[in-house]
Amino acid sequence: MKTDLHGQVALVTGAAHRVGKAIALELARHGVHILVHYGGAAAAAAETVRELQALGVEAHAVQADLSQPVAIDALFDALRAHFGRLHILVNSASNFQRRNLLTLSLEDWNETLAINLTAPFRCTQLTAPLMRQNTPSGGVIINILDRGAISAWPEYPHHGISKSGLWMLTQVSAVSLAPDIRANAVLPGPILKPERMAAADWEREGQVAPLRRTGSAEDVARAVAYLAAEDYITGTVLHVNGGEHLP
């Protein structure tokens, strides 16, 4: 990797389990200290902190309801109290609801947009001043997208729209925060089997992509670490989906 990440500090939202946890662990393997954000999974977050500390880094867990701006402000207060600096922000937390466009409630719409788009926006605003204090100055914001960001996903209309907005936020951030702060995105494909999906159905999911197989959360985590370390990449999306986005 071009940049040595050892000793840097990362805030990973939704880091208690699944993809967020994999990202936190991968960054910790590179010597990055981690603030573990979680929504409601306190026990899982505590276990993640123990695993991170076992890798030799400092780690703390902080609960915050990302749909509430005041909670996001408190999350950054905790970050400043624990570390006083920030080099890597990973907006991984996400709300994922299956709905129909015409019967989707305004409440569900607002909640999903608040967590998936407004929260990363607010985190970006609070992150920039911290990153600009770094010596040498700078940092990177990495947003986690999915297929809804680039193609219509009628089963998850508000989710896809929120992720499309997050991709545009990534690009606007890359231009607005340059040259000292970079912004990139990772777009995972089939990398974690839904709990209720049969193994055979999951295998068929992988057959859609050109590589004819599913991936793993660790694939996404390595992509995040790569974008954190490669300091000449900004405003781009890295597809980690076996080519699923191709025609």
C-alpha positions in Angstrom: 0.0 0.0 0.0 1.2 3.5 -0.8 0.3 5.1 2.5 1.1 3.5 5.9 -2.1 3.5 7.8 -0.5 2.5 11.1 -1.5 4.8 13.9 -4.4 6.5 12.0 -7.9 6.7 13.4 -11.1 5.5 11.7 -14.8 6.0 12.5 -16.8 3.1 11.0 -20.5 3.4 11.2 -22.5 0.2 11.6 -19.4 -1.6 12.7 -20.9 -4.0 15.2 -21.5 -6.8 12.7 -21.5 -7.9 9.1 -19.8 -5.6 6.5 -19.0 -2.8 8.9 -17.3 -5.2 11.3 -15.2 -6.7 8.5 -14.1 -3.2 7.5 -13.1 -2.3 11.1 -11.2 -5.6 11.5 -9.3 -5.1 8.2 -8.3 -1.5 9.0 -7.2 -2.7 12.5 -4.9 -5.3 10.8 -3.2 -2.3 9.2 -2.7 -0.7 12.6 -5.7 1.7 12.5 -7.4 2.7 15.8 -11.2 2.3 15.5 -14.3 4.1 16.8 -17.0 1.4 16.5 -20.4 3.0 15.9 -23.5 0.9 16.5 -27.2 1.4 16.5 -28.7 -1.1 18.8 -26.5 -4.2 18.9 -24.6 -3.4 22.1 -23.4 -7.0 22.7 -22.1 -7.4 19.1 -20.4 -4.0 19.3 -18.6 -5.0 22.6 -17.4 -8.3 20.9 -16.1 -6.3 17.9 -14.2 -4.0 20.3 -12.6 -7.0 21.9 -11.6 -8.5 18.6 -10.1 -5.2 17.5 -8.2 -4.7 20.7 -6.8 -8.3 20.3 -5.2 -7.0 17.0 -3.2 -4.4 19.1 -5.2 -1.3 18.3 -7.3 1.0 20.5 -11.0 0.6 20.0 -14.1 2.1 21.6 -17.8 1.5 20.9 -20.3 4.4 20.8 -24.1 4.0 20.3 -26.0 6.5 18.1 -29.3 6.6 16.3 -28.1 8.0 13.0 -31.6 9.2 12.1 -31.2 11.8 14.8 -28.8 14.7 14.0 -28.2 15.4 17.7 -27.0 11.8 18.1 -24.5 12.2 15.2 -23.2 15.3 17.0 -22.8 13.3 20.2 -21.0 10.5 18.2 -18.4 13.1 17.1 -18.1 14.4 20.6 -17.2 10.9 21.7 -14.7 10.6 18.8 -12.9 13.8 19.9 -12.9 12.7 23.5 -11.4 9.2 22.8 -9.0 10.1 20.0 -9.0 13.8 19.2 -8.3 13.2 15.6 -9.7 11.4 12.5 -8.1 10.1 9.3 -10.7 7.7 7.8 -14.5 7.9 7.8 -16.4 4.9 6.6 -20.2 5.4 6.2 -21.3 1.8 6.3 -24.5 1.9 8.4 -27.6 1.4 6.3 -31.3 0.9 6.6 -32.6 -1.8 4.2 -36.4 -2.1 3.8 -38.3 -4.0 1.1 -41.2 -1.8 0.0 -43.4 -0.9 -3.0 -43.1 2.6 -4.4 -46.8 3.3 -4.4 -47.5 2.0 -0.9 -44.3 3.2 0.7 -45.1 5.3 3.7 -43.6 8.7 4.2 -42.3 7.6 7.6 -40.3 4.7 6.1 -39.1 7.1 3.3 -37.9 9.7 5.8 -36.2 7.1 8.1 -34.3 5.5 5.2 -33.2 8.8 3.7 -32.1 10.0 7.2 -29.9 7.0 7.9 -28.6 6.3 4.4 -28.0 9.8 3.1 -28.5 12.6 5.6 -26.4 10.9 8.2 -23.4 10.5 5.9 -23.9 14.1 4.8 -23.7 15.3 8.4 -20.8 13.0 9.2 -19.0 14.5 6.2 -19.6 18.0 7.6 -18.2 17.1 11.0 -15.3 15.1 9.6 -13.8 17.7 7.4 -12.5 20.1 10.2 -11.0 17.1 12.1 -9.2 15.8 9.0 -7.8 19.2 8.1 -6.1 19.3 11.5 -4.0 16.3 10.6 -0.3 16.7 10.0 0.3 16.1 7.2 -3.2 17.3 6.6 -5.8 15.2 5.0 -7.9 12.1 5.2 -10.4 10.0 3.3 -14.2 9.4 3.4 -15.4 6.1 2.0 -19.1 5.5 1.5 -20.6 2.1 1.1 -23.1 1.8 -1.8 -25.0 -1.0 -3.4 -26.7 -1.8 -6.7 -29.5 0.6 -6.1 -27.0 3.5 -6.5 -26.6 2.8 -10.2 -29.6 0.9 -11.4 -33.4 0.8 -10.6 -34.2 -1.6 -7.8 -38.1 -1.5 -7.6 -38.2 -3.8 -4.6 -36.2 -1.3 -2.6 -37.2 2.1 -4.1 -36.3 4.4 -1.2 -33.2 2.5 -0.4 -31.9 2.7 -3.9 -32.7 6.4 -4.2 -30.8 7.0 -0.9 -27.7 5.1 -2.2 -27.8 7.0 -5.5 -27.8 10.2 -3.5 -24.9 8.9 -1.5 -22.9 8.3 -4.7 -23.5 11.9 -5.7 -22.5 13.0 -2.2 -19.3 11.1 -2.7 -18.5 12.9 -6.0 -19.5 16.3 -4.7 -17.4 15.7 -1.6 -14.4 14.7 -3.7 -14.5 18.0 -5.5 -15.5 20.2 -2.6 -13.0 18.8 0.0 -10.0 18.5 -2.3 -7.0 18.6 -2.3 -6.5 17.5 1.3 -9.5 15.2 1.8 -10.5 12.5 -0.6 -13.9 10.8 -1.0 -14.6 7.5 -2.6 -17.2 4.7 -2.6 -17.3 0.9 -2.6 -20.2 -0.8 -4.3 -20.6 -4.4 -3.0 -22.5 -7.1 -4.9 -23.6 -10.5 -3.4 -21.2 -10.7 -0.5 -23.3 -11.7 2.5 -26.1 -14.3 2.3 -29.3 -13.0 3.8 -30.1 -15.0 6.9 -33.4 -16.5 5.5 -32.0 -17.3 2.1 -31.4 -21.0 1.3 -27.8 -21.9 0.3 -28.8 -23.0 -3.1 -30.6 -19.7 -3.8 -27.5 -17.8 -2.6 -25.3 -19.8 -5.0 -27.6 -18.8 -7.8 -27.2 -15.2 -6.9 -23.5 -15.5 -7.7 -24.2 -17.0 -11.1 -25.6 -13.7 -12.4 -22.2 -12.0 -12.3 -19.5 -12.7 -14.9 -17.3 -14.3 -12.2 -20.1 -16.8 -11.5 -19.7 -16.7 -7.7 -20.5 -14.7 -4.6 -18.0 -12.8 -2.6 -17.4 -12.0 1.1 -17.5 -9.1 3.5 -13.7 -9.4 3.6 -13.6 -8.5 -0.1 -15.3 -5.3 0.6 -13.1 -4.6 3.6 -9.9 -5.0 1.6 -11.3 -2.6 -1.0 -11.9 0.0 1.7 -8.3 -0.4 3.0 -7.0 0.0 -0.5 -8.9 3.2 -1.0 -7.8 4.5 2.4 -4.1 3.9 1.5 -4.0 5.0 -2.2 -3.8 8.7 -2.0 -4.2 9.5 -5.7 -7.7 8.1 -6.0 -10.8 10.3 -5.3 -14.3 10.6 -6.6 -14.4 7.0 -7.8 -16.5 4.0 -7.0 -14.9 0.6 -6.7 -17.2 -2.3 -7.7 -16.7 -5.3 -5.5 -19.4 -7.5 -7.1 -17.8 -10.0 -9.5 -18.8 -7.8 -12.4 -22.5 -7.8 -11.5 -22.9 -4.2 -12.8 -21.9 -5.1 -16.3 -24.5 -5.7 -19.0 
